[in-house]
Amino acid sequence: MFGHTTQAIHGDDSLNVVQDVAPPMHVSTTFRYAKDPEKLIPAADAEVRLLGTSMHPSTASLPPRQTSNLEAHVYSRITAPNATRLEQLLSSLVHAPCLTYSSGLAALHAVYVLLHPKRVSIGGGYHGSHGVLGLHQRLSGTEVLPLDCVAPDLQAGDVIHLETPLNPTGEAYNIEEFAEKAHSRGAILLVDATFGPPGLQDPFECGADIVMHSGTKYIGGHSDMLCGILATRNKTWLAGLYEDREFLGSVMGSMEGWLGVRSVRTLDLRIKRQSESAGKLVDWLNTCKNTDNEDKEAELIKSVVHSIKHASLQHEDMHWLKKQMPNGFGPVFAIWMEEKWMARRLPSHLSLFHHATSLGGVEGLVEWRSMSDSTVDPRLVRVSVGIEDFEDLKADFINGFRALATEGDVAGRERDMATMRIEGSTVPATSGLTSQ
């Protein structure tokens, strides 16, 4: 069995039927049927379309489009060459057949349409996922249970929606623990593994039934494509998802499929570098925050940072966490600043981190999370680490924290002067103080 990087380069070799080393982009929306009448497969023979080859000893049968026969494509709302090639690559990396969608939320919607659960157990995490679930509550009255509900609250066919690592904090949950709870009641474990892509964790090894990714993030990796991914080893569900997708109309575009193939080639290299740098940044920040040494750098961080969250700080969970994420604990972490104004202004003082939503690109991103999620603490800043050099990222944070501390000193002195004026005291002469 090849390693992750080799699979990412050669996992689609069976679809490489042209002379081009780099995969070509196919922009056509419709494809000619086979010229040989004997090769024409009528739409009524739906089962024939779901026969395929096994990409991995542990996988179920793959849909038929994952074959080198280009005549299998009919219409791009069903399948198309670029998205098919991406699906084959992903199937080899996640160790289960994959289907791609126009976005992560489109993929999640497809799961709920297929399973139509009466109850969904879900915790915090990405607010968009709660939005999709809200639509299904409105349409079908789906009952929402807390993630920590007891097993007897679940019934056969219910879904546990587990996001790990968690958005926006990067904290991790024990997948095996939730798999045992779900399966003890005949429920289904859906794992959103967006923050722990292939190379960092394999939810199927831990008991997941369905794995989803917002491929827009780490699998895309360049902040230039939307993508959703579903993977399952259940043949019935796979066939249902494949058939439903045609009528949901939520397929990827050819451009996005082509970009996805390009991106997956370097996934293993990117994700491990990003995760390693994130771990170093978290360790540095946490050490400075909790040290008793009178170090200037540590004192600076203590003055502006309230707390940090990341899976690498879950020291009491390492007995299962190192097994679940053996190659790193993810490139996203969260910082709670001491005050709201600090969280609002920190991104503007950083040079290497772009202030933008989303995550997973090769460039570092930082977000005052209140800009896109109204449910979070306004002091929270989410950090998505890119592939830049660690020392440069560290220096960028120091400069940003130093600017905040300076702003705080100026604001404090201005407040003192205002108080002295109100009390009728003499205000000492000052220079260089400006309104912030």
N, C-alpha and C positions, 0 to 999 in steps of 0.2 A: 504494500500500500504506500503510495507516495505521500509526502508531507504536504502541508497546507500550501506553501508557495508553489510547489511543483504542480499541485492540482489546479491552482489558480491560473497557471500558464497553459496547462495541457488538458484540463478537464473537458474542454470542448473540441478536442482534436477530431472527434468523429464527425463534427459538423463542418470541418475545414475542407470544403470541396472545391475551392478555387486556388489559384496560384498565389494570391496575396498573402503575405505574412501577417499584416495587420488586417483584421476583419473588415470587409467592405460594409458600407451602410446601404440598407435596402429601404427606399422611401415609398415604394408602391403600396397602395392600399388593397389592391386586388391581384390575384395570381391566376395564370392560365391553368386550366385543368390538364391532366395528362393527355397526350395525343393518342396514346394507346387505349382504346376503349376497354380493354381488359383490366386496366389499372384504375378505372373510374369507380370510386366508392360512394354510393348514394348516401344522402343524409339520413335515410332510414336505418342504415347500418351503424348506428351510434356506437355500439359496443366495439366495433372494429377500430374506431377512432381512439379508443382508450387502451389499446394494446400497445405495449412498448418494450423497451429493454431495461434491464436493471443497471443503474449506474454505480451501485455500491451493494455489497452483500447484505447489508442491513435494511435496504430500502424496499418499498413496495414498487409495483410496476409504474413506470413513468408514462405520461401521456404520449401519444404517437408522434407528436410534432418533434420530439427530441430524437430525431433520426437524421441521417445525412441526406434523406430523400427530400429535395426541395419541392417536389410535387405535392407534398403533404399539406402545404399552405394553400388556403383558399381565399381568406379575407382577413385583413389585419385586425378586425375586432375579435377574431377568434385566435389566430396565431400569426406571427410574423418572424422572419429569420433572425433579426437582431435580438428581440426579447427572448426567443427560443434559445439562442446561444447563451444568453445570460442565465436563463433558468437552468441549463445543463451545467454551467460552471458552478452555480450556487448549490445545486443538488449534490455535487461532489464534495462541497465544502461543509454543508450542514448535515450531511449523511442522511438525507431524506429528500424525496421529490419536492420540488419547489414550483410555485406559480408566482408570477410577478403581477403587480397592479400599478395603477397610475399614481398612487401615494400610499403612505402607511395607513392613513385613516380609511382609504378605500379598501385596503386589505382587511382591516378590522371589521368594517361594515360587512364584508363578504362572509366572514366567520359567523357573525351574528345572524345573517340571513340564512346561512346553511344550517346552523345548529338550533336556531330559534329557541334559546333557553328560557325557561320560566323564571329562573333566578340566576343572577351573576354576583359572585363575591369578588369585590374589588377594593383596593385601598387607595392611597394617594397616587401621585405620579402625574403623567402628562394630562393636562386639562382637556386636550383634544380627544383623548380616548373616552373621557367622561361625557364629552359632547356627543360622540357617536352613540354611546350607550343611552344617553338621554333621548335620542331619536327613536331608539327601539322601545324605550319605556313608553313613549308617546304613541307608538304604532301598535304595540302588542301588550303593554302593561307589564313588561319585565320587572321583576322585583330585584332591588339592589340590596345585597348583604355586605356587611363589612368584611374586609379581608381576613380578620382574625375571628370570624364566626366559628362556632364549634361544629364539628363534623355532622352531628345529627340535624343541623339546620339545612344541610344539603340533601338533594335527592338525585336520582338517576337523571342524567341529561343536563343537570345544572353545570355552570361554568365557573371555575376559579380563574380570574384574569390577574395574572401575576406579572408585574413589571420589575425586572431585575437585570442590572442595577437600575435604581430608581431615578426618575427625572423629577426635580432638578438637582438632587443632592449627591447622586452617585453611590448611594448606600445599596447593599445587596441583601436579598432574601434567600433562604435555604430552599431551593427548588425541590429537593427530595422530600422535605417535610410537607410541602403543599401537595406534592404528587400523592403521597401516602394518604393524606386527608381526603383528597378528591376521589381517589380510586376506592377508598373504603366505602364510599357511598354511591359509586357508579357515576360520579361526576367527571367532568372533563377539565384537564389543566391546560390552559392557554398561557404561554409565556411570551411576553413582549421582551425580546432580547436585544432591542435596538442598541442599548448602551454596552452590551457584551457580545459583539459580533463574532463570527467564526474566527478562531485563533485565540480567543479569550475564554469562551465557555461553550459547552455543548449541552443545551437543555435536554436533549433526547436521552443523553446518558444518565440524566438525573430524574427521568420519568415524565417529561413533558409529552403531551399528546399532540399539540399543535404549537408551532413556534412562528412568531411573526417578527418582522423587522420593518422599521422605516428605513428602507434602503437609501433614502435621501441623505442619511447621516453618514455612517462610517463606510458602508458598502459603496456608496457613491463617492464620498471622500473628497470632493472638490467643489462643493457648494454650487453645483451647476446642473443638477438633475433631480426630479421627483421620482420616487419609486417606493412601492410597497411589496412585501414578500411574505408569503405563507408557505410553510413546510409541514408535511405530515406523512406518517408511514401508514395511515389508515386508507386503504384503497377506495373504500366507499366514499369517504369524505373527499378524497382527492378528485374522484370522478365528479362528485357533486359541485365542488368548487370550480372545476374546469367548465362544467356546463353552465353554472350560474354566471360565471364571469362574462360569457358571451352576451348575456342579456342585461347584466349590470352595466356593461359597456365601459368597464374600468381597467382596460388594458393599458400597458405602457406604450408610448410612442416609439417609433423606430429610432429617433435621435437619442432618446433616453436609454433604450436598450443598447445602442452602440456605445454610449458613454459608460454604461454600467459594466460592459465587458472590459473596456479600457481600465476602469477603476478597480475591478476585482483583481486584476493582475498584480497590483501592489498592495492589496488589503493587508496581508500578513505583515509586510514590512512597516506599513504605516501604523497599524493599530498597536503593535508592540512598542514602537518608538513613542507614540503618543501616551500610551499607558505608563511606560517607564518614566517619562518626564512628569506626568501628572503625579505619580507616586512620590517623586523627588520634591516637587513643589509642595505637596501636602505635608510631607514629613518635615520639610524646612519650616513651613508656616506653623505647624503644630508644635514643633520643638521650641521655636522662638516664643510662641504664645504661652507655653507652660514652663519655661526655664526660670530658675531663680537667679541666673547670672545677670549682672548689670551690664549687659551688652547693648550698644547703641542700636544695632539692628533689631534686636529682640524688643527693646523698649519702644521703638518705632511701631513695630507690628502690634504690640500690646495696646498701644494708644488708639489704634483704629480698627483692629480686628476683634470681634467678639467671640466667634467660634468658626470651626471648619468641619464639614461633613464629607466623608468619602469612605468607600468600602475598606480601604487600607487601614482605617482607624478602628475597624470593628475587631479589636484584638481578642475579645472573648469569643468570637465566632470563627477563629482561624482553623479550628479543627474540621469544619466543613467547607469553609470558604476557600482554602487553598486547594482543596480537591475540586471544587466547582469552577474556580478561576485560577488555574495553575500558572498561567502566563502573564498575569497582571490583573489589576483590579479596576481597569477602565480609565478613560481619559477625561472624565467629567467629575468635577467636585463643586461644592458650594461654599461660599464665604458669607457669614453674617457679619456685617459691619457694626460698629458700636452705635452709629446713629443713621437714620434714614438718609440724611443729606449726603453722608459719605458714600452710601451705596449708589445714590443718584449721580454723584460727581466722579467717582473712581474711574469708570470707563473712559471719560474724557481726558484723563491724565495718563492713560496707557498708550504707548506708541505701537507695540507689536500685536496687541490684541484688538481686533475690530469689535466695535460695539454694535452687535447685531444679534438677532435671534437665530435659532437653529444651532447646529453643532456638527462635529464630525469631519470638517474639512481639514485640509493640510495646514491651513492658517489658524492661528489661535483666535477664538471668539470669546467675548465676555459680554454678559447681558445683565443689566439691572432688571431683574426678572419681572418686576412690576409693569414693565413696558408691554408684556404679552400675556401675563397671567395675573388676573385680579385676585386670586385666592392666596397668594403667597405673602409672607412677611416682607414688608417694604424695605427691610435692611438686607435682603438676600441678593447676592450677586452670583450668577452661575458662570463657571469657567469651563470652557472646552479647549483643551490643550492641543495645539497643532504639532507639526514636526520640526519647529524651530529649535535651535540649540537651547538646552536647559538653562545655561548660565545667562543667556540673553533674556529669557523669559523671567528669570528670577530678578535680574537687574531692572526689568520693566516694572515689575511689581514694587520694588523698592522705591523707584522714582515716583510711582503713582501714590504710594503710601506717604512718601515724604511731602508731596504736594498737598495731600489732604491734611497732614499735620500742620503744615504752614497755614493753610486756609483756616484751620481750627484755631490756631494761635491768633491770627488776625481778627477773626470773628469774636473770639473771647475778649480780646483787648477792646474792641469796639463796644461790646456789651458792657464792659467795665466802665468805659468812658460815659456811655449813655446813663448808666446807673448813677455815676458821680454827678452828672448834670442834673438829674432829677433830684438828687439829695442836696444840690446847691454847693457841691464841693468844687474846688479849683481843679481844672483839667490840665494836666501837664502838656506841654507842647509836644506834638508828634509829627513825624514826617513819613511819607511813603505808605500811609495806610489808605487803602481804597475799599470801596464797598464791594462785597462778594455776592 
